[in-house]
Amino acid sequence: MALSWKARRRWALVVLLVGLPVYIVVAVNLVDLFDRPHFLVEFAIFAALGIVWALPFKALFRGVGQPQPEDERER
């Protein structure tokens, strides 16, 4: 069963308010396990981790910023 637009909007907010800070803490701690790499390597690591973090939530975030669809307003 697909989530309604309203539910996807709420879950997207939870993911951004909880998941993003958790991602930041994990990413920084993961890079701190090694000696400080070169700036470009460190940037590449953070960029890759950011993409990997966002991929599972792609369907959740799709269309959340758009107005509520007409077919769900009738419910």
Stockholm file with secondary structure:
# STOCKHOLM 1.0

chainA/1-75         MALSWKARRRWALVVLLVGLPVYIVVAVNLVDLFDRPHFLVEFAIFAALGIVWALPFKALFRGVGQPQPEDERER
#=GR chainA/1-75 SS CCCCHHHHHHHHHHIIIIIHHHHHHHHHHHHHTSCCCCHHHHHHHHHHHHHHHHGGGHHHHTTTTSCCCHHHHCC
#=GC SS_cons        CCCCHHHHHHHHHHIIIIIHHHHHHHHHHHHHTSCCCCHHHHHHHHHHHHHHHHGGGHHHHTTTTSCCCHHHHCC
//
